[in-house]
Amino acid sequence: MENSQEKSSISEPFEPPESPVRQFASIARNTTANATVTRTHTNSSRISRVHTNGSRIRRTDTHLSHKETRDPNLDINLPYRTFSDQANLEEYTSEKPSGEIQGGLEPDGEHHWKLVTFLPNDPENPKNWSKAFKWYCTMVVAVTCFVVAFCSSVITADIIGVEEEFHRSEEVVLVSISIFVVGFGLGPMAFAPLSEVLGRRIIYATTLLVAVIFIIPCALAPNIQTLLVCRAIDGIAFSAPMTLVGGTLADLWKTEERGVAMAAFSAAPFIGPAIGPLIGGFLSDTAGWRWLYWIQLIFAGVVYILITFTVPETYAPTILARRARKLRESTGEKDHVTEQDLDMRPFSERLAIFLVRPFQLLFGELIVFLVSVYMSVLYGLLYMFFVAYPIIYQQGKGYTAGITGLMFIPIAIGVVCSAFCAPLVNKHYLELCKKHNGNPPAEVRLIPMMVSCWFIPIGLFIFAWSSYPHLSWAGPAIGGFPVGFGFIFLYNSANNYLVDSYQHQAASALAAKTFLRSFWGAAVVLFTGQMYARLGYQWASSLLAFISLACCGIPYVFYFYGAAIRRRSKFAYSGDDEETLDTSDERASSGELQRAQSYVSNP
């Protein structure tokens, strides 16, 4: 919280703060600010407000560029894309003794709106909940993330059973995996903006309920069509928890406390796919392929109950909007509002930002494109393993599905080991922040990526050339360890680099990455079998190793030339004269050091 910024202004809650104004570039295309702006109130009335320069947080309006300026207190979970450029987002990051800060002028031109804030040590502020309860909520959302990833991979344990019962080819049955993963790319386009308006809890509850319901027809499917349609719906519905989990952790934990919680969350999406074939293998050997869906129903039903009925709303704008509504009802005064009531962007503008901006960044920004390509290669590799392992161990060595599932354990161990190393990476970054006076270039985020990128081709070459049927099972299994170890470092570094490079555009950059990598992961599943049949076990895996080896050059290119690329970018922050960060200001430097903790990533 920004308690350190509360000076004498808190004694008079409706006086404009005296601290310097921080300026941010607009993320909208048309950013001309009129003196009077009319927005639709959430209770269907019309509120007209006159903007004032007295707010502590505001953005710079410009016709010339969408280029980002540096925000030392950037929090990508704030609704930059939903609210207008005049919104005072300090409302959501500060605690005031009066519970309110001064907003813009009301239509009468004399009185100011009263923006509702949290109180000091406010029990309704998720960051003030007890550590025990925050850890409970963290574990619930992390387990939810694990279950979603588990559901994406568990059915790979018995593709043959579905083929035989429905008399379909392997490629058709594998579509049940691909179409699920496609949902991971499509769902966030809708659920991210909805969560910024409605809150996180209702999105969790509704999407998980839909997912649970549509697992049932998968388990009872009389034909392949039913199975594919319901898997598609499940993929879209299950994408919502994956989209919101990182934001939920940011709601709960202060930036300086977030490291361990982030590590726990970062491991979950990668452990889930590794454990899925392990449990699914033994279950399908014993009970058949339909039980692979019943086990999903059990797991998803449990997390649905836990997250819906035991985890409260954590999103500050939603909590404060409810408080403002209650104040209006109890006092009869209509000037108790939040920025959600005053400064929502027009729907058409939000639609453009959420649906069009990710593709502008993906195809117009070299950094976003190449980082997305690299992450897509990694994501495809993960799903390639679900087809490659059964080929090598079941076809090549004659193992059962259950024993083949055991071979995924080294991947999970590698992921866990890298999660334990995450605090060391954060510590190293903090040292670099101090070295750069609290204002490090975005490229220092790439250092863990430059080190860990080599683990992927190393693991793949071990996997490839130890996969001969006459050799021990241990070789390919051990090859999974360095691959699992490298995943978290690569994903977190990539996400952090995009955030530092694109600032308030970061959510759109991450959405672009998620979209591309989901479609590539879905496609890889469909051609892996043919690739291994044509090239052989060794050269098929080596092909992926050479591709990942070529991708190792990407972090090095950006490390040495990223600053120059950002200077020529239309959107990226480039450290130019658009904003000057006074590094002699101890508060700014301290804020930057706190923000230096790695952002919660959405793998």
Disulfide bonds with the S-S distance in Angstrom:
none
